[in-house]
């Protein structure tokens, strides 16, 4: 897995290339924590090039969602059908602080 860090409208944006699994979850968790250390309460995880997430990845997503939900939101960008189905099955998508974005233009919607 590779993580490319960026920002859009002052919101941390992390592009993931590859699987998020038990072997890579700690790296993603660390990158997301560093991105949020600047005081942002919003974060976007670009999953367009992430074909697979296991329970280790879900754990990271839940941790970050808990961290930002009181004052902000956590969004995933362009997840594939399988990843979106998994996020739906574990109930993440019904949390008001969680967003699924098809494109970056959807940030304000």
GIURHU-V348438 format. One record per residue. N is the residue number from 0. RES is the residue in one small letter. OMEGA is omega in radians with two decimals (* if undefined). NEAR is the number of other ideal C-beta (glycine too) atoms within 10 Angstrom. Layout:
((N:RES:OMEGA:NEAR) (N:RES:OMEGA:NEAR))
This chain:
((0:x:3.03:16) (1:x:3.09:10) (2:x:3.08:19) (3:x:-3.09:12) (4:x:-3.13:12) (5:x:3.04:12) (6:x:3.02:12) (7:x:-3.07:12) (8:x:3.13:10) (9:x:3.11:8) (10:x:3.07:18) (11:x:3.14:20) (12:x:3.13:19) (13:x:3.09:19) (14:x:3.12:17) (15:x:3.06:24) (16:x:-3.12:14) (17:x:-3.08:13) (18:x:2.96:16) (19:x:-3.09:27) (20:x:-3.10:15) (21:x:3.14:12) (22:x:-3.05:11) (23:x:-3.06:21) (24:x:-3.13:21) (25:x:3.10:11) (26:x:3.11:15) (27:x:3.12:23) (28:x:3.12:18) (29:x:3.14:12) (30:x:-3.13:18) (31:x:3.09:23) (32:x:3.09:13) (33:x:-3.14:12) (34:x:-3.12:21) (35:x:-3.13:18) (36:x:3.13:9) (37:x:3.10:9) (38:x:3.12:5) (39:x:3.06:15) (40:x:3.07:15) (41:x:3.13:18) (42:x:3.12:21) (43:x:3.09:24) (44:x:-3.13:26) (45:x:-3.10:22) (46:x:-3.10:25) (47:x:-3.12:14) (48:x:3.09:14) (49:x:-3.07:23) (50:x:-2.97:12) (51:x:3.01:13) (52:x:3.05:26) (53:x:-3.07:15) (54:x:3.06:12) (55:x:3.09:17) (56:x:3.10:26) (57:x:3.12:17) (58:x:3.10:14) (59:x:3.14:23) (60:x:3.13:24) (61:x:3.12:16) (62:x:-3.12:13) (63:x:3.11:20) (64:x:3.10:16) (65:x:-3.11:12) (66:x:-3.02:16) (67:x:-2.92:18) (68:x:-3.12:15) (69:x:-3.05:8) (70:x:-3.06:10) (71:x:-3.13:15) (72:x:3.11:18) (73:x:-3.11:24) (74:x:2.94:20) (75:x:-3.09:24) (76:x:2.99:22) (77:x:3.07:17) (78:x:3.09:21) (79:x:-3.06:15) (80:x:-3.12:7) (81:x:3.14:11) (82:x:3.11:20) (83:x:3.10:16) (84:x:3.10:12) (85:x:3.12:20) (86:x:3.10:21) (87:x:-3.12:12) (88:x:-3.14:10) (89:x:3.02:13) (90:x:-3.11:10) (91:x:-3.01:19) (92:x:3.12:16) (93:x:3.11:8) (94:x:-3.12:14) (95:x:-3.13:7) (96:x:-3.13:17) (97:x:-3.13:20) (98:x:2.99:17) (99:x:-3.12:17) (100:x:3.04:18) (101:x:3.10:10) (102:x:3.08:9) (103:x:3.09:15) (104:x:-3.12:8) (105:x:-3.07:13) (106:x:-3.05:17) (107:x:-3.10:5) (108:x:*:7))
